[in-house]
Amino acid sequence: MKKFTQVVCEKRTYSRDILTHDHEYGQLLFPLYGSMHIETPRQALTLQPEHCFFVPPRCSHTFRAMERNEFLIVDIPIHYLFRRADYEALYMDMDAHWRAVRSLLAEEIARTTSASTAALACLGQFIGHSLGRQPFRSIQYIHDHYTSRITVEALAAMEHYHRSYYPTWFKKVTGTTPAAYIRSLRLEEAKRLLRETEWPVTAIGREVGFEHSSSFTRLFVLHEGISPQAYRKSLHSAKEYLDF
């Protein structure tokens, strides 16, 4: 089989037929109008113009369209891609960054009859870098809402992963579990509040997401080796020593 080495960008339409395949290259899909249902071994989603989707190399995917559609498709050779979580599929918001990329691609294919050009090669490299820096929606959500109750089901839905797979994916990306990641953020914020405020320990526990003061204290001791009260006292003692 001939090795796929060039970036290819073109407009494509899809039918109601259910098809399954994979390919040796990555593929970035920009919906222009209409929608398409896509399933990978770990995700199921309906791709519409508000989002774009990256299918990694060698990822089997099943797809079909139930309405009139047109997509701007970019086929990206594997050497343009930067390794990230073993090339997981990415479901991304069509934000200003990706709208700009889509516009550049559309302009390039409109001005040339060539299926692959030097300009497309540069855009392929840029897309590869962008995919490597793409923030994960669920992890950003944790950082924004770690003081609230967060379920694995909700996080998995944000990435369009099956609930059973999400913890495995999360650990591959962060090195820990969702629960441990959330606890770490809560404890770091609690330590900051103990250092910078005079709030009661019970109030700090509630502020960072613990319903019961005893749960907060127990977890704090487990991770820091001392109670929140003792932690605050040690900070005050150190400050008094330095002032002296």
Backbone as CSV, one residue per row, in Angstrom:
resi,resn,N_x,N_y,N_z,CA_x,CA_y,CA_z,C_x,C_y,C_z
1,MET,0.837,-1.193,0.000,0.000,0.000,0.000,0.881,1.256,0.000
2,LYS,0.506,2.239,-0.777,1.260,3.481,-0.861,1.143,4.257,0.439
3,LYS,2.286,4.741,0.931,2.303,5.464,2.197,1.676,6.840,2.025
4,PHE,0.820,7.212,2.979,0.133,8.504,2.933,1.066,9.554,3.532
5,THR,1.535,10.509,2.731,2.561,11.449,3.189,2.160,12.910,3.080
6,GLN,1.065,13.236,2.392,0.698,14.627,2.161,-0.619,14.976,2.837
7,VAL,-0.722,16.237,3.264,-1.983,16.738,3.804,-2.968,16.919,2.650
8,VAL,-4.155,16.403,2.818,-5.205,16.540,1.804,-6.417,17.192,2.451
9,CYS,-6.974,18.189,1.791,-8.157,18.883,2.306,-9.185,18.990,1.183
10,GLU,-10.416,18.605,1.478,-11.472,18.692,0.471,-12.837,18.664,1.141
11,LYS,-13.837,19.091,0.392,-15.214,19.020,0.872,-15.801,17.659,0.497
12,ARG,-16.526,17.063,1.447,-17.129,15.754,1.205,-18.547,15.733,1.756
13,THR,-19.359,14.880,1.173,-20.705,14.635,1.692,-20.814,13.159,2.065
14,TYR,-21.752,12.879,2.973,-21.908,11.508,3.475,-23.358,11.066,3.335
15,SER,-23.546,9.771,3.171,-24.867,9.204,2.905,-25.457,8.566,4.159
16,ARG,-26.662,8.000,3.995,-27.318,7.286,5.087,-26.709,5.906,5.335
17,ASP,-25.900,5.445,4.411,-25.287,4.124,4.576,-24.401,4.101,5.820
18,ILE,-24.490,3.020,6.569,-23.641,2.850,7.746,-22.318,2.242,7.293
19,LEU,-21.241,2.969,7.509,-19.917,2.520,7.089,-18.983,2.466,8.287
20,THR,-18.057,1.535,8.255,-17.040,1.411,9.300,-15.681,1.231,8.639
21,HIS,-14.715,2.020,9.082,-13.352,1.841,8.578,-12.368,2.535,9.516
22,ASP,-11.102,2.408,9.215,-10.072,3.210,9.867,-9.073,3.607,8.782
23,HIS,-8.101,4.442,9.133,-7.090,4.821,8.158,-5.779,5.114,8.863
24,GLU,-4.701,5.089,8.109,-3.372,5.241,8.698,-3.064,6.687,9.076
25,TYR,-3.865,7.613,8.659,-3.653,9.034,8.920,-4.711,9.553,9.890
26,GLY,-4.456,10.733,10.454,-5.471,11.400,11.254,-6.443,12.136,10.349
27,GLN,-7.634,12.385,10.850,-8.639,13.077,10.039,-9.384,14.087,10.908
28,LEU,-9.419,15.322,10.431,-10.126,16.392,11.128,-11.373,16.747,10.332
29,LEU,-12.525,16.736,10.996,-13.810,16.953,10.330,-14.434,18.257,10.796
30,PHE,-14.707,19.146,9.846,-15.416,20.393,10.110,-16.789,20.325,9.436
31,PRO,-17.882,20.233,10.174,-19.207,20.265,9.537,-19.488,21.663,8.974
32,LEU,-19.870,21.747,7.724,-20.268,23.022,7.123,-21.779,23.209,7.223
33,TYR,-22.521,22.145,6.967,-23.951,22.118,7.284,-24.374,20.663,7.405
34,GLY,-25.502,20.465,8.071,-25.945,19.104,8.328,-25.195,18.489,9.495
35,SER,-25.339,17.189,9.660,-24.720,16.497,10.790,-24.365,15.073,10.391
36,MET,-23.588,14.426,11.244,-23.206,13.038,11.012,-23.052,12.348,12.358
37,HIS,-23.585,11.142,12.454,-23.415,10.345,13.668,-22.126,9.538,13.540
38,ILE,-21.295,9.607,14.574,-20.004,8.917,14.569,-19.867,8.099,15.847
39,GLU,-19.384,6.891,15.709,-19.068,6.054,16.866,-17.653,5.510,16.725
40,THR,-16.899,5.604,17.817,-15.613,4.930,17.930,-15.781,3.870,19.017
41,PRO,-14.784,3.043,19.266,-14.939,2.056,20.334,-15.227,2.674,21.699
42,ARG,-14.944,3.981,21.856,-15.083,4.608,23.166,-16.007,5.816,23.181
43,GLN,-16.517,6.219,22.032,-17.338,7.415,21.942,-18.518,7.199,21.007
44,ALA,-19.554,7.996,21.247,-20.699,8.048,20.336,-21.207,9.477,20.346
45,LEU,-21.338,10.098,19.173,-21.728,11.506,19.128,-22.363,11.837,17.789
46,THR,-23.101,12.940,17.787,-23.627,13.512,16.557,-22.864,14.798,16.295
47,LEU,-22.114,14.826,15.221,-21.258,15.965,14.908,-22.042,16.995,14.103
48,GLN,-22.134,18.210,14.656,-22.858,19.318,14.038,-21.930,20.516,13.898
49,PRO,-22.358,21.584,13.188,-21.451,22.699,12.905,-20.894,23.428,14.126
50,GLU,-21.462,23.228,15.306,-20.945,23.892,16.501,-19.669,23.240,17.024
51,HIS,-19.306,22.090,16.455,-18.137,21.355,16.926,-17.329,20.829,15.741
52,CYS,-16.107,20.418,16.031,-15.312,19.677,15.058,-14.782,18.425,15.745
53,PHE,-14.274,17.497,14.966,-13.902,16.201,15.530,-12.640,15.694,14.858
54,PHE,-11.714,15.209,15.695,-10.475,14.631,15.190,-10.502,13.124,15.384
55,VAL,-10.359,12.393,14.292,-10.269,10.932,14.336,-8.793,10.553,14.236
56,PRO,-8.232,9.918,15.249,-6.800,9.610,15.218,-6.478,8.475,14.251
57,PRO,-5.226,8.319,13.901,-4.837,7.216,13.020,-5.214,5.858,13.613
58,ARG,-5.629,4.951,12.741,-5.927,3.561,13.102,-7.061,3.438,14.124
59,CYS,-7.922,4.409,14.172,-9.084,4.368,15.067,-10.308,3.935,14.258
60,SER,-10.807,2.759,14.519,-11.998,2.286,13.812,-13.190,3.162,14.185
61,HIS,-13.928,3.616,13.192,-15.092,4.458,13.462,-16.218,4.120,12.485
62,THR,-17.423,4.175,13.013,-18.636,3.917,12.242,-19.376,5.229,12.064
63,PHE,-19.887,5.496,10.876,-20.505,6.801,10.638,-21.631,6.689,9.621
64,ARG,-22.575,7.621,9.751,-23.659,7.762,8.775,-24.268,9.150,8.934
65,ALA,-24.891,9.646,7.886,-25.581,10.937,7.925,-27.052,10.706,7.612
66,MET,-27.919,11.412,8.332,-29.360,11.244,8.142,-29.999,12.439,7.449
67,GLU,-29.189,13.421,7.047,-29.717,14.612,6.387,-28.684,15.131,5.396
68,ARG,-29.089,16.068,4.560,-28.154,16.686,3.624,-27.012,17.303,4.413
69,ASN,-25.795,17.194,3.874,-24.642,17.623,4.656,-23.478,17.973,3.749
70,GLU,-22.556,18.683,4.308,-21.263,18.920,3.666,-20.233,19.147,4.766
71,PHE,-19.082,18.523,4.613,-18.011,18.619,5.599,-16.720,19.039,4.917
72,LEU,-15.943,19.838,5.624,-14.580,20.125,5.191,-13.682,19.127,5.924
73,ILE,-12.994,18.289,5.177,-12.220,17.193,5.747,-10.733,17.420,5.504
74,VAL,-9.935,17.226,6.541,-8.482,17.323,6.423,-7.878,15.974,6.792
75,ASP,-7.204,15.345,5.852,-6.480,14.104,6.106,-5.029,14.456,6.417
76,ILE,-4.566,14.048,7.608,-3.273,14.509,8.116,-2.339,13.316,8.329
77,PRO,-1.228,13.244,7.611,-0.285,12.141,7.804,0.197,12.065,9.253
78,ILE,0.531,10.873,9.665,0.846,10.643,11.069,2.065,11.438,11.533
79,HIS,2.999,11.730,10.632,4.208,12.438,11.068,3.941,13.916,11.367
80,TYR,2.759,14.419,11.031,2.393,15.788,11.389,1.822,15.866,12.809
81,LEU,1.510,14.737,13.378,0.777,14.715,14.641,1.721,14.507,15.808
82,PHE,1.406,15.188,16.912,2.195,15.062,18.119,1.503,14.091,19.056
83,ARG,2.278,13.186,19.613,1.706,12.131,20.450,0.993,12.745,21.646
84,ARG,-0.257,12.374,21.827,-1.035,12.870,22.956,-2.037,11.798,23.348
85,ALA,-1.886,11.262,24.546,-2.799,10.236,25.064,-3.039,9.132,24.034
86,ASP,-1.909,8.721,23.370,-2.002,7.652,22.378,-3.040,7.948,21.290
87,TYR,-3.060,9.204,20.835,-3.934,9.595,19.737,-5.412,9.337,20.033
88,GLU,-5.883,9.835,21.136,-7.313,9.733,21.417,-8.088,10.636,20.462
89,ALA,-9.327,10.246,20.176,-10.213,11.110,19.398,-10.536,12.360,20.211
90,LEU,-10.733,13.470,19.527,-11.003,14.743,20.199,-12.278,15.365,19.632
91,TYR,-13.217,15.664,20.511,-14.462,16.352,20.158,-14.326,17.771,20.678
92,MET,-14.301,18.768,19.789,-13.903,20.115,20.174,-14.950,21.152,19.798
93,ASP,-15.063,22.181,20.624,-15.931,23.304,20.302,-15.383,24.040,19.082
94,MET,-16.261,24.511,18.250,-15.857,25.316,17.102,-15.651,26.754,17.592
95,ASP,-14.537,26.962,18.297,-14.242,28.272,18.856,-13.535,29.136,17.810
96,ALA,-13.068,30.327,18.240,-12.448,31.253,17.290,-11.215,30.642,16.627
97,HIS,-10.468,29.862,17.387,-9.261,29.236,16.835,-9.602,28.295,15.687
98,TRP,-10.541,27.387,15.939,-10.864,26.402,14.911,-11.663,27.013,13.756
99,ARG,-12.423,28.077,14.018,-13.086,28.771,12.911,-12.050,29.398,11.975
100,ALA,-10.982,29.954,12.578,-9.921,30.548,11.760,-9.207,29.483,10.932
101,VAL,-8.939,28.333,11.547,-8.301,27.232,10.814,-9.185,26.788,9.652
102,ARG,-10.468,26.641,9.930,-11.405,26.229,8.879,-11.419,27.233,7.730
103,SER,-11.412,28.520,8.046,-11.427,29.551,7.001,-10.169,29.497,6.142
104,LEU,-9.012,29.317,6.783,-7.756,29.223,6.036,-7.757,28.014,5.104
105,LEU,-8.264,26.907,5.602,-8.334,25.702,4.773,-9.272,25.901,3.583
106,ALA,-10.425,26.501,3.853,-11.397,26.728,2.782,-10.833,27.665,1.715
107,GLU,-10.116,28.697,2.152,-9.507,29.625,1.199,-8.455,28.921,0.345
108,GLU,-7.682,28.045,0.981,-6.611,27.365,0.256,-7.159,26.431,-0.815
109,ILE,-8.187,25.651,-0.479,-8.704,24.718,-1.490,-9.521,25.446,-2.553
110,ALA,-10.003,26.656,-2.234,-10.766,27.420,-3.226,-9.856,28.036,-4.286
111,ARG,-8.616,28.320,-3.914,-7.730,29.033,-4.848,-6.838,28.101,-5.663
112,THR,-6.893,26.809,-5.393,-6.030,25.883,-6.122,-6.799,24.638,-6.523
113,THR,-6.382,24.044,-7.603,-7.003,22.785,-8.027,-6.227,21.586,-7.495
114,SER,-5.095,21.864,-6.867,-4.271,20.782,-6.333,-4.862,20.258,-5.040
115,ALA,-4.852,18.940,-4.867,-5.406,18.327,-3.658,-4.495,18.521,-2.459
116,SER,-3.231,18.785,-2.692,-2.301,18.970,-1.586,-1.235,19.965,-2.014
117,THR,-0.996,20.994,-1.227,-0.061,22.046,-1.579,0.886,22.306,-0.428
118,ALA,1.897,23.142,-0.698,2.839,23.523,0.352,2.123,24.267,1.471
119,ALA,1.148,25.098,1.104,0.390,25.828,2.122,-0.391,24.869,3.009
120,LEU,-0.977,23.831,2.400,-1.692,22.832,3.195,-0.740,22.091,4.122
121,ALA,0.490,21.858,3.671,1.476,21.202,4.526,1.749,22.042,5.771
122,CYS,1.884,23.356,5.577,2.094,24.253,6.726,0.886,24.238,7.655
123,LEU,-0.302,24.257,7.066,-1.515,24.197,7.879,-1.616,22.860,8.610
124,GLY,-1.161,21.791,7.970,-1.165,20.493,8.634,-0.277,20.481,9.858
125,GLN,0.900,21.102,9.756,1.790,21.202,10.911,1.149,22.029,12.016
126,PHE,0.511,23.124,11.623,-0.150,23.981,12.606,-1.277,23.234,13.309
127,ILE,-2.051,22.476,12.547,-3.137,21.691,13.137,-2.574,20.656,14.104
128,GLY,-1.470,20.008,13.726,-0.846,19.037,14.620,-0.452,19.652,15.944
129,HIS,0.158,20.840,15.904,0.500,21.550,17.141,-0.763,21.897,17.930
130,SER,-1.782,22.370,17.240,-3.021,22.777,17.914,-3.686,21.603,18.619
131,LEU,-3.706,20.450,17.973,-4.302,19.267,18.593,-3.527,18.860,19.836
132,GLY,-2.203,19.035,19.801,-1.389,18.685,20.961,-1.615,19.598,22.144
133,ARG,-2.097,20.816,21.888,-2.349,21.770,22.977,-3.822,21.877,23.341
134,GLN,-4.661,21.141,22.657,-6.102,21.281,22.860,-6.490,20.923,24.291
135,PRO,-7.116,21.861,25.036,-7.523,21.542,26.413,-8.663,20.541,26.417
136,PHE,-8.664,19.679,27.419,-9.747,18.719,27.559,-10.901,19.369,28.314
137,ARG,-12.077,19.283,27.737,-13.246,19.962,28.290,-13.550,19.522,29.719
138,SER,-13.504,18.239,29.977,-13.879,17.746,31.307,-12.872,18.163,32.369
139,ILE,-11.592,18.202,32.015,-10.576,18.602,32.993,-10.707,20.086,33.303
140,GLN,-10.981,20.892,32.290,-11.219,22.309,32.548,-12.447,22.497,33.424
141,TYR,-13.469,21.687,33.191,-14.681,21.762,34.013,-14.355,21.455,35.473
142,ILE,-13.523,20.459,35.712,-13.135,20.138,37.089,-12.463,21.336,37.743
143,HIS,-11.558,21.980,37.037,-10.865,23.140,37.609,-11.831,24.283,37.910
144,ASP,-12.872,24.413,37.121,-13.839,25.493,37.324,-14.892,25.168,38.374
145,HIS,-15.113,23.873,38.661,-16.232,23.478,39.519,-15.854,22.455,40.585
146,TYR,-14.581,22.376,40.954,-14.161,21.311,41.868,-14.774,21.419,43.259
147,THR,-15.318,22.565,43.604,-15.969,22.694,44.914,-17.394,22.153,44.900
148,SER,-17.896,21.824,43.735,-19.251,21.284,43.605,-19.195,19.764,43.439
149,ARG,-20.347,19.145,43.515,-20.418,17.701,43.288,-20.261,17.427,41.793
150,ILE,-19.340,16.559,41.446,-19.064,16.227,40.050,-19.137,14.715,39.896
151,THR,-19.852,14.251,38.890,-19.970,12.815,38.665,-19.146,12.384,37.460
152,VAL,-18.705,11.142,37.486,-17.971,10.588,36.352,-18.863,10.565,35.116
153,GLU,-20.152,10.317,35.308,-21.081,10.296,34.180,-21.085,11.636,33.449
154,ALA,-21.118,12.730,34.224,-21.130,14.060,33.614,-19.817,14.352,32.894
155,LEU,-18.704,13.974,33.506,-17.401,14.208,32.886,-17.249,13.396,31.606
156,ALA,-17.670,12.147,31.645,-17.577,11.293,30.459,-18.407,11.864,29.315
157,ALA,-19.582,12.396,29.648,-20.453,12.968,28.620,-19.792,14.170,27.940
158,MET,-19.010,14.944,28.690,-18.342,16.109,28.106,-17.329,15.713,27.034
159,GLU,-16.697,14.566,27.206,-15.716,14.088,26.229,-16.338,13.120,25.221
160,HIS,-17.627,12.819,25.428,-18.336,11.839,24.598,-17.679,10.461,24.676
161,TYR,-17.178,10.127,25.864,-16.652,8.793,26.122,-17.698,7.966,26.847
162,HIS,-17.604,6.651,26.685,-18.439,5.778,27.486,-18.022,5.908,28.951
163,ARG,-19.001,5.837,29.841,-18.723,6.031,31.263,-17.673,5.039,31.780
164,SER,-17.730,3.798,31.308,-16.803,2.773,31.789,-15.361,3.037,31.352
165,TYR,-15.188,3.746,30.235,-13.843,4.013,29.735,-13.243,5.289,30.310
166,TYR,-14.065,6.237,30.714,-13.563,7.557,31.097,-12.478,7.504,32.176
167,PRO,-12.640,6.753,33.292,-11.574,6.727,34.303,-10.231,6.251,33.749
168,THR,-10.268,5.286,32.825,-9.029,4.807,32.208,-8.377,5.917,31.395
169,TRP,-9.186,6.598,30.587,-8.673,7.723,29.793,-8.129,8.816,30.694
170,PHE,-8.862,9.145,31.754,-8.462,10.228,32.646,-7.108,9.925,33.290
171,LYS,-6.934,8.687,33.741,-5.665,8.326,34.379,-4.521,8.363,33.382
172,LYS,-4.787,8.009,32.135,-3.760,8.066,31.098,-3.319,9.509,30.859
173,VAL,-4.263,10.436,30.938,-3.966,11.844,30.679,-3.329,12.527,31.886
174,THR,-3.832,12.259,33.101,-3.410,12.997,34.298,-2.519,12.204,35.244
175,GLY,-2.522,10.887,35.116,-1.743,10.060,36.027,-2.464,9.683,37.298
176,THR,-3.726,10.078,37.421,-4.485,9.769,38.626,-5.961,9.586,38.273
177,THR,-6.776,9.328,39.288,-8.208,9.126,39.053,-8.953,10.454,39.139
178,PRO,-10.163,10.538,38.593,-10.938,11.775,38.732,-11.152,12.174,40.188
179,ALA,-11.483,11.206,41.046,-11.740,11.522,42.454,-10.491,12.067,43.130
180,ALA,-9.339,11.445,42.879,-8.097,11.912,43.495,-7.709,13.289,42.967
181,TYR,-7.963,13.540,41.698,-7.653,14.838,41.096,-8.482,15.936,41.750
182,ILE,-9.757,15.663,41.936,-10.648,16.637,42.577,-10.230,16.868,44.022
183,ARG,-9.910,15.796,44.745,-9.472,15.947,46.142,-8.221,16.809,46.229
184,SER,-7.299,16.609,45.298,-6.062,17.389,45.308,-6.340,18.878,45.121
185,LEU,-7.231,19.215,44.188,-7.583,20.623,43.978,-8.249,21.213,45.209
186,ARG,-9.127,20.452,45.830,-9.810,20.930,47.034,-8.825,21.171,48.174
187,LEU,-7.890,20.254,48.349,-6.924,20.395,49.438,-5.985,21.571,49.199
188,GLU,-5.573,21.786,47.964,-4.700,22.927,47.678,-5.411,24.245,47.949
189,GLU,-6.690,24.319,47.594,-7.450,25.536,47.879,-7.660,25.698,49.374
190,ALA,-7.899,24.599,50.082,-8.059,24.661,51.538,-6.779,25.170,52.195
191,LYS,-5.642,24.703,51.744,-4.366,25.163,52.306,-4.171,26.657,52.051
192,ARG,-4.574,27.105,50.867,-4.463,28.544,50.577,-5.331,29.356,51.524
193,LEU,-6.554,28.899,51.741,-7.458,29.621,52.640,-6.965,29.580,54.081
194,LEU,-6.364,28.486,54.484,-5.789,28.410,55.832,-4.628,29.386,55.980
195,ARG,-3.880,29.582,54.911,-2.748,30.508,54.954,-3.193,31.961,54.904
196,GLU,-4.182,32.258,54.067,-4.468,33.650,53.723,-5.703,34.232,54.389
197,THR,-6.481,33.423,55.079,-7.685,33.933,55.743,-7.717,33.468,57.192
198,GLU,-8.648,34.038,57.922,-8.890,33.600,59.302,-10.220,32.867,59.397
199,TRP,-10.712,32.378,58.293,-11.980,31.654,58.310,-11.887,30.446,59.232
200,PRO,-12.989,30.095,59.882,-13.011,28.860,60.671,-12.761,27.650,59.770
201,VAL,-12.178,26.626,60.343,-11.872,25.418,59.575,-13.138,24.813,58.973
202,THR,-14.235,24.834,59.723,-15.487,24.270,59.199,-15.952,25.033,57.958
203,ALA,-15.794,26.366,57.979,-16.197,27.179,56.827,-15.307,26.891,55.618
204,ILE,-14.023,26.690,55.852,-13.108,26.375,54.751,-13.465,25.030,54.133
205,GLY,-13.780,24.057,54.985,-14.174,22.745,54.479,-15.382,22.836,53.563
206,ARG,-16.378,23.610,53.993,-17.575,23.777,53.159,-17.246,24.524,51.871
207,GLU,-16.393,25.527,51.973,-16.049,26.352,50.818,-15.399,25.532,49.698
208,VAL,-14.603,24.551,50.071,-13.890,23.772,49.051,-14.635,22.501,48.649
209,GLY,-15.845,22.301,49.190,-16.679,21.219,48.681,-16.941,20.049,49.594
210,PHE,-16.522,20.127,50.862,-16.780,19.030,51.800,-18.051,19.319,52.589
211,GLU,-18.984,18.386,52.555,-20.244,18.580,53.267,-20.067,18.473,54.774
212,HIS,-19.130,17.655,55.206,-18.939,17.425,56.639,-17.521,17.812,57.048
213,SER,-17.413,18.538,58.144,-16.110,18.970,58.639,-15.212,17.786,58.955
214,SER,-15.818,16.707,59.461,-15.016,15.532,59.818,-14.358,14.913,58.582
215,SER,-15.074,14.917,57.461,-14.503,14.370,56.223,-13.327,15.215,55.749
216,PHE,-13.478,16.526,55.854,-12.411,17.437,55.470,-11.180,17.212,56.337
217,THR,-11.378,17.165,57.655,-10.256,16.984,58.574,-9.563,15.647,58.346
218,ARG,-10.343,14.595,58.174,-9.768,13.264,57.980,-8.911,13.215,56.709
219,LEU,-9.412,13.793,55.626,-8.659,13.786,54.374,-7.414,14.661,54.478
220,PHE,-7.534,15.788,55.152,-6.396,16.692,55.318,-5.280,15.992,56.085
221,VAL,-5.638,15.306,57.172,-4.644,14.579,57.969,-3.995,13.474,57.139
222,LEU,-4.799,12.790,56.338,-4.288,11.695,55.520,-3.224,12.181,54.543
223,HIS,-3.437,13.365,53.959,-2.525,13.860,52.930,-1.405,14.740,53.479
224,GLU,-1.666,15.479,54.545,-0.683,16.433,55.063,-0.003,15.962,56.342
225,GLY,-0.570,14.962,56.978,0.031,14.434,58.202,-0.333,15.185,59.460
226,ILE,-1.025,16.301,59.332,-1.490,17.087,60.477,-2.891,17.605,60.182
227,SER,-3.579,18.058,61.227,-4.935,18.572,61.055,-4.903,19.968,60.436
228,PRO,-6.034,20.443,59.900,-6.079,21.815,59.379,-5.708,22.846,60.443
229,GLN,-6.183,22.632,61.675,-5.867,23.562,62.761,-4.361,23.601,63.024
230,ALA,-3.751,22.413,63.047,-2.310,22.350,63.295,-1.526,22.959,62.135
231,TYR,-2.025,22.772,60.914,-1.375,23.354,59.743,-1.373,24.871,59.848
232,ARG,-2.504,25.445,60.196,-2.596,26.902,60.343,-1.703,27.379,61.484
233,LYS,-1.698,26.657,62.577,-0.880,27.044,63.726,0.599,27.018,63.369
234,SER,1.009,26.021,62.581,2.420,25.934,62.190,2.815,27.115,61.310
235,LEU,1.894,27.587,60.480,2.173,28.753,59.646,2.328,30.005,60.492
236,HIS,1.457,30.151,61.480,1.537,31.307,62.372,2.822,31.274,63.183
237,SER,3.212,30.072,63.642,4.439,29.944,64.430,5.657,30.307,63.591
238,ALA,5.658,29.860,62.338,6.772,30.172,61.450,6.849,31.666,61.185
239,LYS,5.690,32.313,61.032,5.670,33.754,60.780,6.191,34.519,61.994
240,GLU,5.760,34.094,63.190,6.222,34.758,64.408,7.731,34.620,64.567
241,TYR,8.256,33.441,64.209,9.697,33.214,64.311,10.445,34.137,63.355
242,LEU,9.926,34.271,62.119,10.581,35.135,61.145,10.500,36.594,61.570
243,ASP,9.350,36.998,62.118,9.201,38.376,62.578,10.163,38.676,63.721
244,PHE,10.375,37.669,64.563,11.279,37.842,65.697,12.717,38.036,65.197
